[in-house]
Amino acid sequence: MTTDIIISLLGILLLLILGIYLLQGKGAMLIAGYNTLPKEEKEKYDEAALCKATGKLILSFIAPITLISLGDLLQMNSLMIAGGVLLAVLIVFGLIYINTGNRFKKNA
């Protein structure tokens, strides 16, 4: 039981640190897909804005993971289900938001 709590807290702490780092406009090398683009393609994107959006998305994952952890700790399946559904919704929304609309392309 205590091991589960420690692992959950470490995961939340890692997400918090990563989210804050990305919110500063740094860490583009951690964004899958962007870091594999050729240099010419990377220059077409606003790297700081992409990092900030990804950081916000990662920070939003803390709430559902906390719900799942609390549900496990308190033996409340409803909290775990709510956290799982919220996490799935955030992932789908984030992927659609970040990958559509050319929001992060620089204006030429």
ZADO-1210 file (C-alpha; in nm, 4 decimals, padded with zeros to 6 digits):
<atoms>
<atom x="00.0000" y="00.0000" z="00.0000" code="MET" pos="1"/>
<atom x="00.2679" y="00.2534" z="00.0927" code="THR" pos="2"/>
<atom x="00.4701" y="00.1582" z="-00.2159" code="THR" pos="3"/>
<atom x="00.1701" y="00.2438" z="-00.4351" code="ASP" pos="4"/>
<atom x="00.1390" y="00.5840" z="-00.2711" code="ILE" pos="5"/>
<atom x="00.5100" y="00.6577" z="-00.3119" code="ILE" pos="6"/>
<atom x="00.5055" y="00.5587" z="-00.6790" code="ILE" pos="7"/>
<atom x="00.1970" y="00.7732" z="-00.7414" code="SER" pos="8"/>
<atom x="00.3534" y="01.0725" z="-00.5670" code="LEU" pos="9"/>
<atom x="00.6771" y="01.0297" z="-00.7624" code="LEU" pos="10"/>
<atom x="00.4785" y="01.0156" z="-01.0881" code="GLY" pos="11"/>
<atom x="00.2874" y="01.3299" z="-00.9971" code="ILE" pos="12"/>
<atom x="00.6105" y="01.5042" z="-00.8980" code="LEU" pos="13"/>
<atom x="00.7716" y="01.4059" z="-01.2288" code="LEU" pos="14"/>
<atom x="00.4749" y="01.5409" z="-01.4246" code="LEU" pos="15"/>
<atom x="00.4868" y="01.8627" z="-01.2217" code="LEU" pos="16"/>
<atom x="00.8570" y="01.9169" z="-01.2887" code="ILE" pos="17"/>
<atom x="00.8237" y="01.8321" z="-01.6585" code="LEU" pos="18"/>
<atom x="00.5169" y="02.0534" z="-01.6986" code="GLY" pos="19"/>
<atom x="00.6839" y="02.3516" z="-01.5329" code="ILE" pos="20"/>
<atom x="00.9967" y="02.3023" z="-01.7442" code="TYR" pos="21"/>
<atom x="00.7912" y="02.2993" z="-02.0640" code="LEU" pos="22"/>
<atom x="00.5863" y="02.6009" z="-01.9515" code="LEU" pos="23"/>
<atom x="00.9079" y="02.8004" z="-01.9533" code="GLN" pos="24"/>
<atom x="00.9288" y="02.7419" z="-02.3301" code="GLY" pos="25"/>
<atom x="01.2144" y="02.4954" z="-02.2944" code="LYS" pos="26"/>
<atom x="01.2388" y="02.1232" z="-02.3522" code="GLY" pos="27"/>
<atom x="01.1263" y="02.0927" z="-02.7131" code="ALA" pos="28"/>
<atom x="01.3567" y="01.7918" z="-02.7428" code="MET" pos="29"/>
<atom x="01.1143" y="01.6092" z="-02.5113" code="LEU" pos="30"/>
<atom x="00.8155" y="01.6528" z="-02.7440" code="ILE" pos="31"/>
<atom x="00.7678" y="01.3388" z="-02.9517" code="ALA" pos="32"/>
<atom x="00.7316" y="01.4113" z="-03.3202" code="GLY" pos="33"/>
<atom x="00.8742" y="01.7599" z="-03.2989" code="TYR" pos="34"/>
<atom x="01.2185" y="01.6391" z="-03.1990" code="ASN" pos="35"/>
<atom x="01.2328" y="01.4091" z="-03.5041" code="THR" pos="36"/>
<atom x="01.1589" y="01.6843" z="-03.7571" code="LEU" pos="37"/>
<atom x="01.4378" y="01.8063" z="-03.9833" code="PRO" pos="38"/>
<atom x="01.5855" y="02.1429" z="-03.8880" code="LYS" pos="39"/>
<atom x="01.4128" y="02.3162" z="-04.1829" code="GLU" pos="40"/>
<atom x="01.0722" y="02.1931" z="-04.0616" code="GLU" pos="41"/>
<atom x="01.1404" y="02.2888" z="-03.6994" code="LYS" pos="42"/>
<atom x="01.2053" y="02.6471" z="-03.8081" code="GLU" pos="43"/>
<atom x="00.8440" y="02.6694" z="-03.9290" code="LYS" pos="44"/>
<atom x="00.7097" y="02.6234" z="-03.5748" code="TYR" pos="45"/>
<atom x="00.6908" y="02.8514" z="-03.2727" code="ASP" pos="46"/>
<atom x="00.8876" y="02.6297" z="-03.0383" code="GLU" pos="47"/>
<atom x="00.8101" y="02.8257" z="-02.7211" code="ALA" pos="48"/>
<atom x="00.4324" y="02.8200" z="-02.7844" code="ALA" pos="49"/>
<atom x="00.4416" y="02.4473" z="-02.8590" code="LEU" pos="50"/>
<atom x="00.6363" y="02.3831" z="-02.5376" code="CYS" pos="51"/>
<atom x="00.3932" y="02.5922" z="-02.3325" code="LYS" pos="52"/>
<atom x="00.0882" y="02.4114" z="-02.4731" code="ALA" pos="53"/>
<atom x="00.2486" y="02.0740" z="-02.4081" code="THR" pos="54"/>
<atom x="00.3410" y="02.1843" z="-02.0553" code="GLY" pos="55"/>
<atom x="-00.0197" y="02.2848" z="-01.9835" code="LYS" pos="56"/>
<atom x="-00.1404" y="01.9502" z="-02.1144" code="LEU" pos="57"/>
<atom x="00.1057" y="01.7594" z="-01.8962" code="ILE" pos="58"/>
<atom x="00.0078" y="01.9631" z="-01.5892" code="LEU" pos="59"/>
<atom x="-00.3584" y="01.8865" z="-01.6586" code="SER" pos="60"/>
<atom x="-00.2773" y="01.5145" z="-01.6273" code="PHE" pos="61"/>
<atom x="-00.1985" y="01.5628" z="-01.2584" code="ILE" pos="62"/>
<atom x="-00.5667" y="01.5985" z="-01.1589" code="ALA" pos="63"/>
<atom x="-00.6926" y="01.2679" z="-01.3039" code="PRO" pos="64"/>
<atom x="-00.3860" y="01.0792" z="-01.1816" code="ILE" pos="65"/>
<atom x="-00.4504" y="01.2198" z="-00.8347" code="THR" pos="66"/>
<atom x="-00.8138" y="01.1033" z="-00.8579" code="LEU" pos="67"/>
<atom x="-00.7034" y="00.7556" z="-00.9603" code="ILE" pos="68"/>
<atom x="-00.4512" y="00.7406" z="-00.6758" code="SER" pos="69"/>
<atom x="-00.7044" y="00.8655" z="-00.4202" code="LEU" pos="70"/>
<atom x="-00.9591" y="00.6156" z="-00.5470" code="GLY" pos="71"/>
<atom x="-00.7087" y="00.3367" z="-00.4990" code="ASP" pos="72"/>
<atom x="-00.6078" y="00.4598" z="-00.1536" code="LEU" pos="73"/>
<atom x="-00.9669" y="00.5077" z="-00.0342" code="LEU" pos="74"/>
<atom x="-01.0967" y="00.1950" z="-00.2122" code="GLN" pos="75"/>
<atom x="-01.3450" y="00.4045" z="-00.4133" code="MET" pos="76"/>
<atom x="-01.3935" y="00.2666" z="-00.7626" code="ASN" pos="77"/>
<atom x="-01.5989" y="00.5699" z="-00.8635" code="SER" pos="78"/>
<atom x="-01.2983" y="00.7998" z="-00.8137" code="LEU" pos="79"/>
<atom x="-01.0766" y="00.5671" z="-01.0122" code="MET" pos="80"/>
<atom x="-01.3274" y="00.5495" z="-01.2974" code="ILE" pos="81"/>
<atom x="-01.3763" y="00.9274" z="-01.2964" code="ALA" pos="82"/>
<atom x="-00.9995" y="00.9777" z="-01.3054" code="GLY" pos="83"/>
<atom x="-00.9579" y="00.7290" z="-01.5894" code="GLY" pos="84"/>
<atom x="-01.2325" y="00.8874" z="-01.7970" code="VAL" pos="85"/>
<atom x="-01.0963" y="01.2374" z="-01.7329" code="LEU" pos="86"/>
<atom x="-00.7458" y="01.1246" z="-01.8284" code="LEU" pos="87"/>
<atom x="-00.8725" y="00.9705" z="-02.1532" code="ALA" pos="88"/>
<atom x="-01.0685" y="01.2853" z="-02.2396" code="VAL" pos="89"/>
<atom x="-00.7664" y="01.5077" z="-02.1707" code="LEU" pos="90"/>
<atom x="-00.5395" y="01.2918" z="-02.3859" code="ILE" pos="91"/>
<atom x="-00.7794" y="01.2931" z="-02.6797" code="VAL" pos="92"/>
<atom x="-00.8489" y="01.6671" z="-02.6474" code="PHE" pos="93"/>
<atom x="-00.4787" y="01.7475" z="-02.6152" code="GLY" pos="94"/>
<atom x="-00.3785" y="01.5428" z="-02.9158" code="LEU" pos="95"/>
<atom x="-00.6488" y="01.6986" z="-03.1309" code="ILE" pos="96"/>
<atom x="-00.5753" y="02.0528" z="-03.0091" code="TYR" pos="97"/>
<atom x="-00.2004" y="02.0357" z="-03.0556" code="ILE" pos="98"/>
<atom x="-00.2057" y="01.8547" z="-03.3904" code="ASN" pos="99"/>
<atom x="-00.4763" y="02.0505" z="-03.5724" code="THR" pos="100"/>
<atom x="-00.5309" y="02.4079" z="-03.6791" code="GLY" pos="101"/>
<atom x="-00.1661" y="02.4994" z="-03.7429" code="ASN" pos="102"/>
<atom x="-00.1702" y="02.6815" z="-03.4074" code="ARG" pos="103"/>
<atom x="00.2035" y="02.6599" z="-03.3631" code="PHE" pos="104"/>
<atom x="00.3230" y="02.7437" z="-03.7130" code="LYS" pos="105"/>
<atom x="00.5049" y="03.0720" z="-03.7461" code="LYS" pos="106"/>
<atom x="00.3417" y="03.3368" z="-03.9604" code="ASN" pos="107"/>
<atom x="00.5587" y="03.3798" z="-04.2673" code="ALA" pos="108"/>
</atoms>
